[in-house]
Amino acid sequence: MGLPLRITYKDKDYVYQVMNTSSITNATTELKILIDGKNVELIKDAKSIWVQKEGELDLEPELVQALGRSVSLRFRM
């Protein structure tokens, strides 16, 4: 993938890239994202809410959900 995508959260613009190597479908439950030069992994929990896996960059839960929704909308998940 690797296309730069953009999201605005709390009046701040973020540019991120989806780094998944496999195609993204409705069954996708894990996303690898590059944001602010750091790799972040998002997973869908049992309630179908996007949450961040453990990692070096700690994002706000609302931003993680916004990123997951943004990818879902762009890739028609």
Secondary structure, 3 states (H helix, E strand, C coil): CCCEEEEEECCEEEEEEECCCCCCCCCCCEEEEEECCEEEEEEECCCCCEEECCCCCCCCHHHHHHHHHHHHHHCCC
